[in-house]
Amino acid sequence: MPRIRCRYEDCVFLEEGFCGAAAIELEPELGCLTYSRVGDAEAKEEEEWEEDELDELEEDEEEEDDDLWDDEDEDEDY
């Protein structure tokens, strides 16, 4: 399997001077399209984590709201 020497020092796929990505895209004018900076990848992961956490909080709030409605319905039956 051919190995590609990588010149980007801050790429997340850099492994001992070679590209560790399973597949890459090269554009003659733009260079490596697979390139992703280490800081960018960490920021993206953190953003995804925050979005997941917000989704969970919203789901918990919806469940609490549903419980409140259920309690009110039970009170009215008496």
N, CA, C and O atoms as a Tripos MOL2 file, in Angstrom:
@<TRIPOS>MOLECULE
protein
  312   311    78     0     0
PROTEIN
NO_CHARGES

@<TRIPOS>ATOM
      1 N           0.8450   -1.1670    0.0000 N.3       1 MET1
      2 CA          0.0000    0.0000    0.0000 C.3       1 MET1
      3 C           0.8970    1.2400    0.0000 C.2       1 MET1
      4 O           1.8000    1.3440    0.8300 O.2       1 MET1
      5 N           0.6620    2.1690   -0.9100 N.am      2 PRO2
      6 CA          1.4930    3.3710   -0.9580 C.3       2 PRO2
      7 C           1.2300    4.2780    0.2430 C.2       2 PRO2
      8 O           0.1180    4.3560    0.7650 O.2       2 PRO2
      9 N           2.2740    4.9430    0.6500 N.am      3 ARG3
     10 CA          2.1640    5.8970    1.7610 C.3       3 ARG3
     11 C           2.4080    7.2860    1.2090 C.2       3 ARG3
     12 O           3.2590    7.4860    0.3420 O.2       3 ARG3
     13 N           1.6570    8.2330    1.7200 N.am      4 ILE4
     14 CA          1.7520    9.6100    1.2450 C.3       4 ILE4
     15 C           2.4330   10.4560    2.3050 C.2       4 ILE4
     16 O           1.9660   10.5380    3.4410 O.2       4 ILE4
     17 N           3.5390   11.0830    1.9290 N.am      5 ARG5
     18 CA          4.2360   11.9670    2.8510 C.3       5 ARG5
     19 C           3.4100   13.2480    2.9800 C.2       5 ARG5
     20 O           3.0210   13.8620    1.9870 O.2       5 ARG5
     21 N           3.1570   13.6260    4.2200 N.am      6 CYS6
     22 CA          2.3230   14.7960    4.4950 C.3       6 CYS6
     23 C           3.1990   15.9610    4.9320 C.2       6 CYS6
     24 O           4.0770   15.8050    5.7810 O.2       6 CYS6
     25 N           2.9600   17.1130    4.3540 N.am      7 ARG7
     26 CA          3.7290   18.3230    4.6870 C.3       7 ARG7
     27 C           2.9940   19.2070    5.6970 C.2       7 ARG7
     28 O           3.5660   20.1660    6.2150 O.2       7 ARG7
     29 N           1.7330   18.8860    5.9780 N.am      8 TYR8
     30 CA          0.9770   19.6470    6.9750 C.3       8 TYR8
     31 C           1.3710   19.1560    8.3700 C.2       8 TYR8
     32 O           1.1380   17.9960    8.7090 O.2       8 TYR8
     33 N           1.9590   20.0220    9.1650 N.am      9 GLU9
     34 CA          2.4150   19.6140   10.4880 C.3       9 GLU9
     35 C           1.3030   19.5760   11.5240 C.2       9 GLU9
     36 O           1.4770   18.9930   12.5940 O.2       9 GLU9
     37 N           0.1520   20.1950   11.2200 N.am     10 ASP10
     38 CA         -0.9260   20.2590   12.1940 C.3      10 ASP10
     39 C          -2.1810   19.5090   11.7450 C.2      10 ASP10
     40 O          -3.2930   19.8450   12.1520 O.2      10 ASP10
     41 N          -1.9930   18.4980   10.9090 N.am     11 CYS11
     42 CA         -3.1210   17.7170   10.3930 C.3      11 CYS11
     43 C          -3.4580   16.5910   11.3730 C.2      11 CYS11
     44 O          -2.5610   15.9680   11.9410 O.2      11 CYS11
     45 N          -4.7500   16.3350   11.5660 N.am     12 VAL12
     46 CA         -5.1670   15.2820   12.4870 C.3      12 VAL12
     47 C          -4.7840   13.8930   11.9790 C.2      12 VAL12
     48 O          -4.7030   12.9520   12.7680 O.2      12 VAL12
     49 N          -4.5480   13.7520   10.6800 N.am     13 PHE13
     50 CA         -4.2080   12.4550   10.0930 C.3      13 PHE13
     51 C          -2.6990   12.1900   10.0430 C.2      13 PHE13
     52 O          -2.2820   11.1170    9.6070 O.2      13 PHE13
     53 N          -1.8870   13.1350   10.4760 N.am     14 LEU14
     54 CA         -0.4390   13.0070   10.4000 C.3      14 LEU14
     55 C           0.0520   11.9190   11.3610 C.2      14 LEU14
     56 O          -0.2120   11.9690   12.5620 O.2      14 LEU14
     57 N           0.7610   10.9520   10.8160 N.am     15 GLU15
     58 CA          1.3340    9.8650   11.6090 C.3      15 GLU15
     59 C           2.7850    9.6710   11.1910 C.2      15 GLU15
     60 O           3.0630    9.0680   10.1550 O.2      15 GLU15
     61 N           3.6970   10.1770   11.9890 N.am     16 GLU16
     62 CA          5.1360   10.0520   11.7470 C.3      16 GLU16
     63 C           5.5250   10.5390   10.3520 C.2      16 GLU16
     64 O           6.3150    9.8970    9.6580 O.2      16 GLU16
     65 N           4.9650   11.6740    9.9530 N.am     17 GLY17
     66 CA          5.3240   12.2780    8.6830 C.3      17 GLY17
     67 C           4.5250   11.7930    7.4850 C.2      17 GLY17
     68 O           4.6820   12.3170    6.3820 O.2      17 GLY17
     69 N           3.6710   10.7980    7.6890 N.am     18 PHE18
     70 CA          2.8530   10.2580    6.6090 C.3      18 PHE18
     71 C           1.3720   10.4200    6.9230 C.2      18 PHE18
     72 O           0.9790   10.5240    8.0850 O.2      18 PHE18
     73 N           0.5570   10.4390    5.8760 N.am     19 CYS19
     74 CA         -0.8830   10.5710    6.0260 C.3      19 CYS19
     75 C          -1.4710    9.2510    6.5180 C.2      19 CYS19
     76 O          -1.1940    8.1940    5.9530 O.2      19 CYS19
     77 N          -2.2770    9.3170    7.5620 N.am     20 GLY20
     78 CA         -2.8960    8.1230    8.1210 C.3      20 GLY20
     79 C          -4.3660    7.9900    7.7590 C.2      20 GLY20
     80 O          -5.0480    7.0980    8.2630 O.2      20 GLY20
     81 N          -4.8680    8.8720    6.8870 N.am     21 ALA21
     82 CA         -6.2690    8.7940    6.4770 C.3      21 ALA21
     83 C          -6.4910    7.5740    5.5890 C.2      21 ALA21
     84 O          -5.6050    7.1730    4.8350 O.2      21 ALA21
     85 N          -7.6750    6.9940    5.6860 N.am     22 ALA22
     86 CA         -8.0010    5.8260    4.8640 C.3      22 ALA22
     87 C          -8.0470    6.1850    3.3860 C.2      22 ALA22
     88 O          -7.6580    5.3840    2.5360 O.2      22 ALA22
     89 N          -8.5250    7.3900    3.0790 N.am     23 ALA23
     90 CA         -8.5900    7.8700    1.7000 C.3      23 ALA23
     91 C          -8.4220    9.3810    1.7280 C.2      23 ALA23
     92 O          -8.7860   10.0360    2.7050 O.2      23 ALA23
     93 N          -7.8740    9.9280    0.6600 N.am     24 ILE24
     94 CA         -7.6900   11.3780    0.5920 C.3      24 ILE24
     95 C          -8.2280   11.9130   -0.7240 C.2      24 ILE24
     96 O          -8.4090   11.1760   -1.6930 O.2      24 ILE24
     97 N          -8.4780   13.2120   -0.7320 N.am     25 GLU25
     98 CA         -8.8670   13.9140   -1.9570 C.3      25 GLU25
     99 C          -7.8400   15.0060   -2.1990 C.2      25 GLU25
    100 O          -7.5460   15.7980   -1.3040 O.2      25 GLU25
    101 N          -7.3010   15.0480   -3.3940 N.am     26 LEU26
    102 CA         -6.3470   16.0890   -3.7630 C.3      26 LEU26
    103 C          -6.9210   16.9410   -4.8780 C.2      26 LEU26
    104 O          -7.4740   16.4290   -5.8510 O.2      26 LEU26
    105 N          -6.7840   18.2220   -4.7240 N.am     27 GLU27
    106 CA         -7.1880   19.1840   -5.7460 C.3      27 GLU27
    107 C          -5.9240   19.9120   -6.1650 C.2      27 GLU27
    108 O          -5.2470   20.4850   -5.3110 O.2      27 GLU27
    109 N          -5.5790   19.9120   -7.4490 N.am     28 PRO28
    110 CA         -4.3240   20.5170   -7.8970 C.3      28 PRO28
    111 C          -4.1360   21.9720   -7.4380 C.2      28 PRO28
    112 O          -3.0280   22.3680   -7.0750 O.2      28 PRO28
    113 N          -5.1890   22.7470   -7.4530 N.am     29 GLU29
    114 CA         -5.0600   24.1540   -7.0720 C.3      29 GLU29
    115 C          -5.1980   24.3780   -5.5740 C.2      29 GLU29
    116 O          -4.5910   25.3010   -5.0310 O.2      29 GLU29
    117 N          -5.9900   23.5440   -4.8970 N.am     30 LEU30
    118 CA         -6.2680   23.7530   -3.4730 C.3      30 LEU30
    119 C          -5.4280   22.8840   -2.5480 C.2      30 LEU30
    120 O          -5.2930   23.1900   -1.3630 O.2      30 LEU30
    121 N          -4.8710   21.8160   -3.0710 N.am     31 GLY31
    122 CA         -4.0790   20.9100   -2.2430 C.3      31 GLY31
    123 C          -4.9410   19.7800   -1.6850 C.2      31 GLY31
    124 O          -5.8980   19.3420   -2.3220 O.2      31 GLY31
    125 N          -4.5940   19.3240   -0.5080 N.am     32 CYS32
    126 CA         -5.2870   18.1980    0.1170 C.3      32 CYS32
    127 C          -6.6230   18.6610    0.7020 C.2      32 CYS32
    128 O          -6.6630   19.5310    1.5720 O.2      32 CYS32
    129 N          -7.7090   18.0690    0.2130 N.am     33 LEU33
    130 CA         -9.0370   18.4150    0.7260 C.3      33 LEU33
    131 C          -9.3850   17.6150    1.9770 C.2      33 LEU33
    132 O         -10.3520   17.9320    2.6700 O.2      33 LEU33
    133 N          -8.6090   16.5920    2.2650 N.am     34 THR34
    134 CA         -8.8180   15.7710    3.4520 C.3      34 THR34
    135 C          -8.1990   16.4180    4.6830 C.2      34 THR34
    136 O          -8.5540   16.0780    5.8120 O.2      34 THR34
    137 N          -7.2800   17.3450    4.4700 N.am     35 TYR35
    138 CA         -6.5720   18.0200    5.5520 C.3      35 TYR35
    139 C          -7.5520   18.6390    6.5480 C.2      35 TYR35
    140 O          -8.5100   19.3140    6.1710 O.2      35 TYR35
    141 N          -7.2860   18.3900    7.8180 N.am     36 SER36
    142 CA         -8.0870   18.9590    8.8920 C.3      36 SER36
    143 C          -7.1410   19.3130   10.0330 C.2      36 SER36
    144 O          -6.4200   18.4550   10.5430 O.2      36 SER36
    145 N          -7.1510   20.5760   10.4250 N.am     37 ARG37
    146 CA         -6.2500   21.0240   11.4930 C.3      37 ARG37
    147 C          -6.6380   20.4080   12.8240 C.2      37 ARG37
    148 O          -7.8170   20.1730   13.0860 O.2      37 ARG37
    149 N          -5.6590   20.1480   13.6530 N.am     38 VAL38
    150 CA         -5.8870   19.5480   14.9570 C.3      38 VAL38
    151 C          -6.8510   20.4070   15.7720 C.2      38 VAL38
    152 O          -7.7970   19.8670   16.3450 O.2      38 VAL38
    153 N          -6.6520   21.7030   15.8440 N.am     39 GLY39
    154 CA         -7.5230   22.5870   16.6170 C.3      39 GLY39
    155 C          -8.9400   22.6130   16.0880 C.2      39 GLY39
    156 O          -9.8900   22.6890   16.8670 O.2      39 GLY39
    157 N          -9.1000   22.5520   14.7580 N.am     40 ASP40
    158 CA        -10.4290   22.5610   14.1500 C.3      40 ASP40
    159 C         -11.2000   21.2970   14.5130 C.2      40 ASP40
    160 O         -12.3970   21.3600   14.7930 O.2      40 ASP40
    161 N         -10.5290   20.1640   14.5100 N.am     41 ALA41
    162 CA        -11.1800   18.9000   14.8180 C.3      41 ALA41
    163 C         -11.6320   18.8710   16.2760 C.2      41 ALA41
    164 O         -12.7270   18.3980   16.5810 O.2      41 ALA41
    165 N         -10.7880   19.3790   17.1730 N.am     42 GLU42
    166 CA        -11.1540   19.4170   18.5820 C.3      42 GLU42
    167 C         -12.3300   20.3520   18.8070 C.2      42 GLU42
    168 O         -13.2310   20.0360   19.5850 O.2      42 GLU42
    169 N         -12.3340   21.4930   18.1400 N.am     43 ALA43
    170 CA        -13.4390   22.4460   18.2720 C.3      43 ALA43
    171 C         -14.7290   21.8380   17.7460 C.2      43 ALA43
    172 O         -15.7940   22.0340   18.3310 O.2      43 ALA43
    173 N         -14.6410   21.1030   16.6480 N.am     44 LYS44
    174 CA        -15.8280   20.4690   16.0650 C.3      44 LYS44
    175 C         -16.3680   19.4040   17.0140 C.2      44 LYS44
    176 O         -17.5800   19.3160   17.2140 O.2      44 LYS44
    177 N         -15.4840   18.5920   17.6030 N.am     45 GLU45
    178 CA        -15.9150   17.5690   18.5430 C.3      45 GLU45
    179 C         -16.5920   18.2060   19.7470 C.2      45 GLU45
    180 O         -17.6160   17.7140   20.2220 O.2      45 GLU45
    181 N         -16.0170   19.3100   20.2460 N.am     46 GLU46
    182 CA        -16.5910   19.9930   21.3990 C.3      46 GLU46
    183 C         -17.9580   20.5630   21.0450 C.2      46 GLU46
    184 O         -18.8830   20.4990   21.8550 O.2      46 GLU46
    185 N         -18.0940   21.1210   19.8410 N.am     47 GLU47
    186 CA        -19.3720   21.6770   19.3960 C.3      47 GLU47
    187 C         -20.4210   20.5750   19.2840 C.2      47 GLU47
    188 O         -21.5660   20.7690   19.6930 O.2      47 GLU47
    189 N         -20.0440   19.4240   18.7370 N.am     48 GLU48
    190 CA        -20.9740   18.3040   18.6190 C.3      48 GLU48
    191 C         -21.3930   17.8210   19.9950 C.2      48 GLU48
    192 O         -22.5600   17.4880   20.2040 O.2      48 GLU48
    193 N         -20.4490   17.7760   20.9480 N.am     49 TRP49
    194 CA        -20.7500   17.3470   22.3040 C.3      49 TRP49
    195 C         -21.7410   18.3090   22.9390 C.2      49 TRP49
    196 O         -22.6920   17.8760   23.5900 O.2      49 TRP49
    197 N         -21.5330   19.6130   22.7580 N.am     50 GLU50
    198 CA        -22.4360   20.6060   23.3170 C.3      50 GLU50
    199 C         -23.8280   20.4770   22.7120 C.2      50 GLU50
    200 O         -24.8230   20.6050   23.4250 O.2      50 GLU50
    201 N         -23.9140   20.2250   21.4040 N.am     51 GLU51
    202 CA        -25.2130   20.0450   20.7600 C.3      51 GLU51
    203 C         -25.9170   18.8130   21.3040 C.2      51 GLU51
    204 O         -27.1230   18.8540   21.5490 O.2      51 GLU51
    205 N         -25.1900   17.7140   21.4990 N.am     52 ASP52
    206 CA        -25.7860   16.5010   22.0490 C.3      52 ASP52
    207 C         -26.3040   16.7530   23.4580 C.2      52 ASP52
    208 O         -27.3910   16.3040   23.8190 O.2      52 ASP52
    209 N         -25.5150   17.4780   24.2530 N.am     53 GLU53
    210 CA        -25.9120   17.7730   25.6180 C.3      53 GLU53
    211 C         -27.1720   18.6460   25.6340 C.2      53 GLU53
    212 O         -28.0610   18.4270   26.4570 O.2      53 GLU53
    213 N         -27.2560   19.6190   24.7440 N.am     54 LEU54
    214 CA        -28.4420   20.4700   24.6550 C.3      54 LEU54
    215 C         -29.6610   19.6530   24.2480 C.2      54 LEU54
    216 O         -30.7510   19.8540   24.7840 O.2      54 LEU54
    217 N         -29.4860   18.7420   23.3130 N.am     55 ASP55
    218 CA        -30.5950   17.8760   22.8980 C.3      55 ASP55
    219 C         -31.1080   17.0530   24.0750 C.2      55 ASP55
    220 O         -32.3180   16.9100   24.2530 O.2      55 ASP55
    221 N         -30.1960   16.5150   24.8770 N.am     56 GLU56
    222 CA        -30.5960   15.7170   26.0390 C.3      56 GLU56
    223 C         -31.3440   16.5780   27.0450 C.2      56 GLU56
    224 O         -32.3480   16.1390   27.6050 O.2      56 GLU56
    225 N         -30.8690   17.8030   27.2840 N.am     57 LEU57
    226 CA        -31.5590   18.6920   28.2170 C.3      57 LEU57
    227 C         -32.9590   19.0270   27.7280 C.2      57 LEU57
    228 O         -33.9020   19.0580   28.5180 O.2      57 LEU57
    229 N         -33.1000   19.2780   26.4360 N.am     58 GLU58
    230 CA        -34.4160   19.5730   25.8780 C.3      58 GLU58
    231 C         -35.3530   18.3750   26.0260 C.2      58 GLU58
    232 O         -36.5320   18.5460   26.3380 O.2      58 GLU58
    233 N         -34.8410   17.1710   25.8050 N.am     59 GLU59
    234 CA        -35.6620   15.9770   25.9580 C.3      59 GLU59
    235 C         -36.1020   15.8150   27.4120 C.2      59 GLU59
    236 O         -37.2530   15.4660   27.6720 O.2      59 GLU59
    237 N         -35.1960   16.0650   28.3630 N.am     60 ASP60
    238 CA        -35.5310   15.9660   29.7780 C.3      60 ASP60
    239 C         -36.6090   16.9810   30.1470 C.2      60 ASP60
    240 O         -37.5310   16.6620   30.8990 O.2      60 ASP60
    241 N         -36.4980   18.2030   29.6200 N.am     61 GLU61
    242 CA        -37.5010   19.2290   29.9050 C.3      61 GLU61
    243 C         -38.8580   18.8360   29.3390 C.2      61 GLU61
    244 O         -39.8820   19.0540   29.9850 O.2      61 GLU61
    245 N         -38.8800   18.2590   28.1430 N.am     62 GLU62
    246 CA        -40.1440   17.8200   27.5460 C.3      62 GLU62
    247 C         -40.7870   16.7340   28.3880 C.2      62 GLU62
    248 O         -42.0040   16.7330   28.5730 O.2      62 GLU62
    249 N         -39.9810   15.8010   28.9060 N.am     63 GLU63
    250 CA        -40.5150   14.7430   29.7550 C.3      63 GLU63
    251 C         -41.0950   15.3300   31.0370 C.2      63 GLU63
    252 O         -42.1540   14.8980   31.4920 O.2      63 GLU63
    253 N         -40.4100   16.3110   31.6220 N.am     64 GLU64
    254 CA        -40.9110   16.9560   32.8340 C.3      64 GLU64
    255 C         -42.2220   17.6710   32.5480 C.2      64 GLU64
    256 O         -43.1470   17.6150   33.3580 O.2      64 GLU64
    257 N         -42.3120   18.3450   31.4020 N.am     65 ASP65
    258 CA        -43.5480   19.0290   31.0290 C.3      65 ASP65
    259 C         -44.6820   18.0270   30.8680 C.2      65 ASP65
    260 O         -45.8050   18.2850   31.2990 O.2      65 ASP65
    261 N         -44.3950   16.8840   30.2500 N.am     66 ASP66
    262 CA        -45.4110   15.8470   30.0820 C.3      66 ASP66
    263 C         -45.8810   15.3400   31.4360 C.2      66 ASP66
    264 O         -47.0740   15.1110   31.6300 O.2      66 ASP66
    265 N         -44.9560   15.1620   32.3770 N.am     67 ASP67
    266 CA        -45.3180   14.7080   33.7190 C.3      67 ASP67
    267 C         -46.2220   15.7230   34.4020 C.2      67 ASP67
    268 O         -47.1630   15.3310   35.0920 O.2      67 ASP67
    269 N         -45.9700   17.0000   34.2330 N.am     68 LEU68
    270 CA        -46.8030   18.0350   34.8400 C.3      68 LEU68
    271 C         -48.2210   17.9690   34.2920 C.2      68 LEU68
    272 O         -49.1870   18.0910   35.0460 O.2      68 LEU68
    273 N         -48.3480   17.7800   32.9990 N.am     69 TRP69
    274 CA        -49.6760   17.6870   32.3970 C.3      69 TRP69
    275 C         -50.3990   16.4470   32.9090 C.2      69 TRP69
    276 O         -51.6010   16.5020   33.1690 O.2      69 TRP69
    277 N         -49.6990   15.3450   33.0550 N.am     70 ASP70
    278 CA        -50.3140   14.1220   33.5530 C.3      70 ASP70
    279 C         -50.8420   14.3270   34.9660 C.2      70 ASP70
    280 O         -51.9450   13.8750   35.2740 O.2      70 ASP70
    281 N         -50.0880   14.9940   35.8330 N.am     71 ASP71
    282 CA        -50.5090   15.2530   37.2050 C.3      71 ASP71
    283 C         -51.7500   16.1250   37.2360 C.2      71 ASP71
    284 O         -52.6480   15.8710   38.0390 O.2      71 ASP71
    285 N         -51.8310   17.1320   36.4010 N.am     72 GLU72
    286 CA        -52.9880   18.0080   36.3730 C.3      72 GLU72
    287 C         -54.2290   17.2570   35.9080 C.2      72 GLU72
    288 O         -55.3230   17.4850   36.4230 O.2      72 GLU72
    289 N         -54.0650   16.3690   34.9410 N.am     73 ASP73
    290 CA        -55.1960   15.5780   34.4500 C.3      73 ASP73
    291 C         -55.7280   14.6590   35.5470 C.2      73 ASP73
    292 O         -56.9400   14.4780   35.6640 O.2      73 ASP73
    293 N         -54.8470   14.0820   36.3430 N.am     74 GLU74
    294 CA        -55.2510   13.2050   37.4160 C.3      74 GLU74
    295 C         -56.0180   13.9810   38.4820 C.2      74 GLU74
    296 O         -56.9950   13.4670   39.0260 O.2      74 GLU74
    297 N         -55.5930   15.2150   38.7930 N.am     75 ASP75
    298 CA        -56.2630   16.0340   39.7980 C.3      75 ASP75
    299 C         -57.6790   16.3730   39.3790 C.2      75 ASP75
    300 O         -58.5620   16.4630   40.2310 O.2      75 ASP75
    301 N         -57.9170   16.5600   38.1140 N.am     76 GLU76
    302 CA        -59.2280   16.9530   37.6140 C.3      76 GLU76
    303 C         -60.2220   15.7990   37.6760 C.2      76 GLU76
    304 O         -61.4280   16.0400   37.7220 O.2      76 GLU76
    305 N         -59.7560   14.5640   37.6800 N.am     77 ASP77
    306 CA        -60.6420   13.4180   37.6910 C.3      77 ASP77
    307 C         -61.3390   13.2490   39.0490 C.2      77 ASP77
    308 O         -62.3820   12.6000   39.1190 O.2      77 ASP77
    309 N         -60.7950   13.8100   40.1060 N.am     78 TYR78
    310 CA        -61.3690   13.6060   41.4370 C.3      78 TYR78
    311 C         -62.4440   14.5570   41.7230 C.2      78 TYR78
    312 O         -63.0320   14.5180   42.8030 O.2      78 TYR78
@<TRIPOS>BOND
     1     1     2 1
     2     2     3 1
     3     3     4 2
     4     3     5 am
     5     5     6 1
     6     6     7 1
     7     7     8 2
     8     7     9 am
     9     9    10 1
    10    10    11 1
    11    11    12 2
    12    11    13 am
    13    13    14 1
    14    14    15 1
    15    15    16 2
    16    15    17 am
    17    17    18 1
    18    18    19 1
    19    19    20 2
    20    19    21 am
    21    21    22 1
    22    22    23 1
    23    23    24 2
    24    23    25 am
    25    25    26 1
    26    26    27 1
    27    27    28 2
    28    27    29 am
    29    29    30 1
    30    30    31 1
    31    31    32 2
    32    31    33 am
    33    33    34 1
    34    34    35 1
    35    35    36 2
    36    35    37 am
    37    37    38 1
    38    38    39 1
    39    39    40 2
    40    39    41 am
    41    41    42 1
    42    42    43 1
    43    43    44 2
    44    43    45 am
    45    45    46 1
    46    46    47 1
    47    47    48 2
    48    47    49 am
    49    49    50 1
    50    50    51 1
    51    51    52 2
    52    51    53 am
    53    53    54 1
    54    54    55 1
    55    55    56 2
    56    55    57 am
    57    57    58 1
    58    58    59 1
    59    59    60 2
    60    59    61 am
    61    61    62 1
    62    62    63 1
    63    63    64 2
    64    63    65 am
    65    65    66 1
    66    66    67 1
    67    67    68 2
    68    67    69 am
    69    69    70 1
    70    70    71 1
    71    71    72 2
    72    71    73 am
    73    73    74 1
    74    74    75 1
    75    75    76 2
    76    75    77 am
    77    77    78 1
    78    78    79 1
    79    79    80 2
    80    79    81 am
    81    81    82 1
    82    82    83 1
    83    83    84 2
    84    83    85 am
    85    85    86 1
    86    86    87 1
    87    87    88 2
    88    87    89 am
    89    89    90 1
    90    90    91 1
    91    91    92 2
    92    91    93 am
    93    93    94 1
    94    94    95 1
    95    95    96 2
    96    95    97 am
    97    97    98 1
    98    98    99 1
    99    99   100 2
   100    99   101 am
   101   101   102 1
   102   102   103 1
   103   103   104 2
   104   103   105 am
   105   105   106 1
   106   106   107 1
   107   107   108 2
   108   107   109 am
   109   109   110 1
   110   110   111 1
   111   111   112 2
   112   111   113 am
   113   113   114 1
   114   114   115 1
   115   115   116 2
   116   115   117 am
   117   117   118 1
   118   118   119 1
   119   119   120 2
   120   119   121 am
   121   121   122 1
   122   122   123 1
   123   123   124 2
   124   123   125 am
   125   125   126 1
   126   126   127 1
   127   127   128 2
   128   127   129 am
   129   129   130 1
   130   130   131 1
   131   131   132 2
   132   131   133 am
   133   133   134 1
   134   134   135 1
   135   135   136 2
   136   135   137 am
   137   137   138 1
   138   138   139 1
   139   139   140 2
   140   139   141 am
   141   141   142 1
   142   142   143 1
   143   143   144 2
   144   143   145 am
   145   145   146 1
   146   146   147 1
   147   147   148 2
   148   147   149 am
   149   149   150 1
   150   150   151 1
   151   151   152 2
   152   151   153 am
   153   153   154 1
   154   154   155 1
   155   155   156 2
   156   155   157 am
   157   157   158 1
   158   158   159 1
   159   159   160 2
   160   159   161 am
   161   161   162 1
   162   162   163 1
   163   163   164 2
   164   163   165 am
   165   165   166 1
   166   166   167 1
   167   167   168 2
   168   167   169 am
   169   169   170 1
   170   170   171 1
   171   171   172 2
   172   171   173 am
   173   173   174 1
   174   174   175 1
   175   175   176 2
   176   175   177 am
   177   177   178 1
   178   178   179 1
   179   179   180 2
   180   179   181 am
   181   181   182 1
   182   182   183 1
   183   183   184 2
   184   183   185 am
   185   185   186 1
   186   186   187 1
   187   187   188 2
   188   187   189 am
   189   189   190 1
   190   190   191 1
   191   191   192 2
   192   191   193 am
   193   193   194 1
   194   194   195 1
   195   195   196 2
   196   195   197 am
   197   197   198 1
   198   198   199 1
   199   199   200 2
   200   199   201 am
   201   201   202 1
   202   202   203 1
   203   203   204 2
   204   203   205 am
   205   205   206 1
   206   206   207 1
   207   207   208 2
   208   207   209 am
   209   209   210 1
   210   210   211 1
   211   211   212 2
   212   211   213 am
   213   213   214 1
   214   214   215 1
   215   215   216 2
   216   215   217 am
   217   217   218 1
   218   218   219 1
   219   219   220 2
   220   219   221 am
   221   221   222 1
   222   222   223 1
   223   223   224 2
   224   223   225 am
   225   225   226 1
   226   226   227 1
   227   227   228 2
   228   227   229 am
   229   229   230 1
   230   230   231 1
   231   231   232 2
   232   231   233 am
   233   233   234 1
   234   234   235 1
   235   235   236 2
   236   235   237 am
   237   237   238 1
   238   238   239 1
   239   239   240 2
   240   239   241 am
   241   241   242 1
   242   242   243 1
   243   243   244 2
   244   243   245 am
   245   245   246 1
   246   246   247 1
   247   247   248 2
   248   247   249 am
   249   249   250 1
   250   250   251 1
   251   251   252 2
   252   251   253 am
   253   253   254 1
   254   254   255 1
   255   255   256 2
   256   255   257 am
   257   257   258 1
   258   258   259 1
   259   259   260 2
   260   259   261 am
   261   261   262 1
   262   262   263 1
   263   263   264 2
   264   263   265 am
   265   265   266 1
   266   266   267 1
   267   267   268 2
   268   267   269 am
   269   269   270 1
   270   270   271 1
   271   271   272 2
   272   271   273 am
   273   273   274 1
   274   274   275 1
   275   275   276 2
   276   275   277 am
   277   277   278 1
   278   278   279 1
   279   279   280 2
   280   279   281 am
   281   281   282 1
   282   282   283 1
   283   283   284 2
   284   283   285 am
   285   285   286 1
   286   286   287 1
   287   287   288 2
   288   287   289 am
   289   289   290 1
   290   290   291 1
   291   291   292 2
   292   291   293 am
   293   293   294 1
   294   294   295 1
   295   295   296 2
   296   295   297 am
   297   297   298 1
   298   298   299 1
   299   299   300 2
   300   299   301 am
   301   301   302 1
   302   302   303 1
   303   303   304 2
   304   303   305 am
   305   305   306 1
   306   306   307 1
   307   307   308 2
   308   307   309 am
   309   309   310 1
   310   310   311 1
   311   311   312 2
@<TRIPOS>SUBSTRUCTURE
     1 MET1         2 RESIDUE 1 A MET
     2 PRO2         6 RESIDUE 1 A PRO
     3 ARG3        10 RESIDUE 1 A ARG
     4 ILE4        14 RESIDUE 1 A ILE
     5 ARG5        18 RESIDUE 1 A ARG
     6 CYS6        22 RESIDUE 1 A CYS
     7 ARG7        26 RESIDUE 1 A ARG
     8 TYR8        30 RESIDUE 1 A TYR
     9 GLU9        34 RESIDUE 1 A GLU
    10 ASP10       38 RESIDUE 1 A ASP
    11 CYS11       42 RESIDUE 1 A CYS
    12 VAL12       46 RESIDUE 1 A VAL
    13 PHE13       50 RESIDUE 1 A PHE
    14 LEU14       54 RESIDUE 1 A LEU
    15 GLU15       58 RESIDUE 1 A GLU
    16 GLU16       62 RESIDUE 1 A GLU
    17 GLY17       66 RESIDUE 1 A GLY
    18 PHE18       70 RESIDUE 1 A PHE
    19 CYS19       74 RESIDUE 1 A CYS
    20 GLY20       78 RESIDUE 1 A GLY
    21 ALA21       82 RESIDUE 1 A ALA
    22 ALA22       86 RESIDUE 1 A ALA
    23 ALA23       90 RESIDUE 1 A ALA
    24 ILE24       94 RESIDUE 1 A ILE
    25 GLU25       98 RESIDUE 1 A GLU
    26 LEU26      102 RESIDUE 1 A LEU
    27 GLU27      106 RESIDUE 1 A GLU
    28 PRO28      110 RESIDUE 1 A PRO
    29 GLU29      114 RESIDUE 1 A GLU
    30 LEU30      118 RESIDUE 1 A LEU
    31 GLY31      122 RESIDUE 1 A GLY
    32 CYS32      126 RESIDUE 1 A CYS
    33 LEU33      130 RESIDUE 1 A LEU
    34 THR34      134 RESIDUE 1 A THR
    35 TYR35      138 RESIDUE 1 A TYR
    36 SER36      142 RESIDUE 1 A SER
    37 ARG37      146 RESIDUE 1 A ARG
    38 VAL38      150 RESIDUE 1 A VAL
    39 GLY39      154 RESIDUE 1 A GLY
    40 ASP40      158 RESIDUE 1 A ASP
    41 ALA41      162 RESIDUE 1 A ALA
    42 GLU42      166 RESIDUE 1 A GLU
    43 ALA43      170 RESIDUE 1 A ALA
    44 LYS44      174 RESIDUE 1 A LYS
    45 GLU45      178 RESIDUE 1 A GLU
    46 GLU46      182 RESIDUE 1 A GLU
    47 GLU47      186 RESIDUE 1 A GLU
    48 GLU48      190 RESIDUE 1 A GLU
    49 TRP49      194 RESIDUE 1 A TRP
    50 GLU50      198 RESIDUE 1 A GLU
    51 GLU51      202 RESIDUE 1 A GLU
    52 ASP52      206 RESIDUE 1 A ASP
    53 GLU53      210 RESIDUE 1 A GLU
    54 LEU54      214 RESIDUE 1 A LEU
    55 ASP55      218 RESIDUE 1 A ASP
    56 GLU56      222 RESIDUE 1 A GLU
    57 LEU57      226 RESIDUE 1 A LEU
    58 GLU58      230 RESIDUE 1 A GLU
    59 GLU59      234 RESIDUE 1 A GLU
    60 ASP60      238 RESIDUE 1 A ASP
    61 GLU61      242 RESIDUE 1 A GLU
    62 GLU62      246 RESIDUE 1 A GLU
    63 GLU63      250 RESIDUE 1 A GLU
    64 GLU64      254 RESIDUE 1 A GLU
    65 ASP65      258 RESIDUE 1 A ASP
    66 ASP66      262 RESIDUE 1 A ASP
    67 ASP67      266 RESIDUE 1 A ASP
    68 LEU68      270 RESIDUE 1 A LEU
    69 TRP69      274 RESIDUE 1 A TRP
    70 ASP70      278 RESIDUE 1 A ASP
    71 ASP71      282 RESIDUE 1 A ASP
    72 GLU72      286 RESIDUE 1 A GLU
    73 ASP73      290 RESIDUE 1 A ASP
    74 GLU74      294 RESIDUE 1 A GLU
    75 ASP75      298 RESIDUE 1 A ASP
    76 GLU76      302 RESIDUE 1 A GLU
    77 ASP77      306 RESIDUE 1 A ASP
    78 TYR78      310 RESIDUE 1 A TYR
